[in-house]
Amino acid sequence: MNFNMKEAIEILERTPQTLEYFLSGLSCGWLICNEGEGTWNISEVIEHLIEGEKSNWIPRLEFIVKQGETNPFPPFDRFSHLDKKSEGSINQRLLEFKAIRKQNITKVENLVDSKLHLEYTGLHPVFGAVKLRELLSTWVVHDLTHIAQIIRVMAERYRTDVGPWNEYLGIFKK
């Protein structure tokens, strides 16, 4: 088992900064490109991350700490952000993500004050019993997954433009 709370917080703290630095001020073409039908563009990924901050990670963490396995925690609709029309620039959405994440990290640090808490279990609506440690690990890997997705989507925009070098660019390997 590799989970370490300090290391998990390191990634969770850096994700908003990483995305802000990488995406702020980019042309619209970069923000609306995707990998084809049924895939998300960068703006949609950011919206998904914001929605997760509001409706997924902390509510589930609080549910596990307060209710354990008495009831399954509410399901998270991974696609709910697609039903909402986002307002504001990418910079505003990144600032919103950064602010909510900062608040959520403080909540995590206040709720999870010992290794014992990490072993608390809750009832996932699909998976059954899950540990708090698993939820936190998933949150970290979720961030890393979406950072990788953003990079992959951006590279895809230039797939045909790189010509014959395509075969040497590992990001295009599937």
C-alpha positions in Angstrom: 0.0 0.0 0.0 1.5 3.3 -1.1 -1.1 5.8 0.1 0.3 8.6 2.1 -1.9 11.6 3.1 0.9 14.2 2.9 1.8 13.0 -0.6 -1.9 12.9 -1.7 -2.3 16.5 -0.5 0.8 17.5 -2.5 -1.0 16.4 -5.8 -4.4 17.7 -4.8 -2.9 21.1 -4.0 -0.9 21.3 -7.3 -3.6 20.3 -9.7 -5.3 23.7 -9.9 -2.0 25.5 -10.2 -0.8 23.2 -12.9 -4.0 23.6 -14.9 -4.0 27.4 -14.3 -0.5 27.8 -15.5 -1.0 25.5 -18.5 -4.4 26.6 -19.7 -4.7 30.3 -18.8 -4.7 32.6 -21.8 -4.8 29.9 -24.4 -6.6 30.5 -27.7 -10.2 29.1 -27.9 -9.1 26.5 -30.4 -7.1 24.7 -27.7 -10.0 24.8 -25.3 -12.7 23.4 -27.6 -10.8 20.6 -29.3 -11.6 17.0 -28.4 -10.8 13.5 -29.4 -14.0 12.9 -31.4 -17.7 12.4 -30.9 -18.7 11.7 -27.3 -15.4 13.0 -25.8 -14.8 16.1 -23.7 -13.0 19.2 -24.7 -10.8 21.0 -22.2 -13.4 23.4 -21.0 -15.7 20.4 -20.3 -13.0 18.7 -18.3 -12.5 21.8 -16.1 -16.3 21.9 -15.6 -16.2 18.2 -14.6 -13.4 18.9 -12.1 -15.4 21.8 -10.6 -18.6 19.6 -10.3 -16.5 16.9 -8.6 -15.3 19.4 -6.0 -18.8 20.5 -5.3 -20.7 17.2 -5.4 -18.4 14.2 -5.2 -15.2 14.1 -3.1 -16.0 16.0 0.1 -19.7 15.0 0.3 -18.6 11.3 0.0 -15.8 11.8 2.5 -18.2 13.5 5.0 -20.7 10.7 4.4 -18.1 8.0 5.2 -17.0 9.8 8.4 -20.5 10.5 9.7 -22.5 7.5 8.5 -20.1 4.7 7.6 -21.9 1.8 5.9 -25.4 2.6 7.2 -26.6 3.8 3.8 -25.0 4.0 0.4 -23.7 7.5 -0.3 -25.5 9.3 -3.2 -24.3 8.5 -6.7 -22.2 11.1 -8.5 -23.4 12.0 -12.0 -20.1 12.2 -13.9 -21.8 13.9 -16.8 -23.9 16.5 -15.0 -21.6 19.3 -16.1 -22.6 18.7 -19.7 -26.2 19.7 -18.9 -25.2 23.1 -17.6 -24.1 26.1 -19.8 -21.0 27.4 -18.2 -20.5 31.1 -18.0 -17.2 32.9 -17.7 -13.8 32.5 -19.2 -11.5 29.6 -18.7 -9.5 31.8 -16.4 -12.6 32.4 -14.2 -13.4 28.7 -14.1 -9.8 27.9 -13.2 -10.0 30.4 -10.4 -13.2 28.9 -9.2 -11.7 25.4 -9.3 -8.6 26.6 -7.4 -10.8 28.3 -4.7 -13.0 25.3 -4.1 -10.1 22.9 -4.1 -8.4 25.0 -1.4 -11.5 24.9 0.8 -11.8 21.1 0.2 -8.2 20.4 1.2 -8.8 22.3 4.4 -11.9 20.1 5.0 -9.9 16.9 4.3 -7.2 17.9 6.7 -9.8 18.7 9.4 -11.9 15.5 8.9 -9.0 13.0 8.5 -6.8 13.5 11.5 -5.5 10.0 12.0 -4.6 6.8 10.2 -7.6 5.2 11.9 -9.9 7.5 9.9 -8.3 6.3 6.7 -9.7 2.9 7.3 -13.3 4.0 7.8 -15.6 2.5 5.3 -18.6 3.7 3.5 -21.1 2.1 1.1 -20.6 3.0 -2.5 -23.9 2.7 -4.5 -22.2 0.3 -7.1 -19.0 -1.0 -5.5 -20.2 -1.7 -2.0 -17.9 -1.2 0.9 -15.0 1.3 0.2 -12.4 2.8 2.5 -11.8 6.4 3.0 -8.2 5.8 2.0 -9.5 4.4 -1.4 -11.7 7.5 -1.9 -8.7 9.8 -1.3 -6.4 7.7 -3.5 -9.1 7.8 -6.3 -9.3 11.6 -6.0 -5.6 11.9 -6.6 -5.6 9.5 -9.5 -8.7 11.2 -10.9 -6.7 14.5 -11.0 -3.8 12.8 -12.8 -6.1 11.2 -15.2 -7.7 14.4 -16.3 -4.3 16.2 -16.5 -3.2 13.4 -18.9 -6.5 13.7 -20.8 -6.1 17.4 -21.3 -2.6 16.9 -22.7 -3.8 14.0 -24.9 -6.7 16.1 -26.3 -4.4 19.0 -27.1 -1.9 16.7 -28.9 -4.8 15.1 -30.9 -5.5 18.5 -32.4 -2.2 18.3 -34.2 -2.2 14.6 -35.0 -2.3 15.0 -38.8 -0.2 18.2 -38.7 2.9 16.4 -37.4 3.0 14.3 -40.6 5.3 11.3 -40.6 6.6 12.1 -37.1 3.3 10.8 -35.8 4.7 7.3 -35.4 7.4 8.6 -33.0 5.1 10.5 -30.7 4.1 8.2 -27.9 1.0 10.3 -27.0 -0.7 9.1 -30.2 -0.2 5.4 -29.4 -3.3 3.7 -28.2 
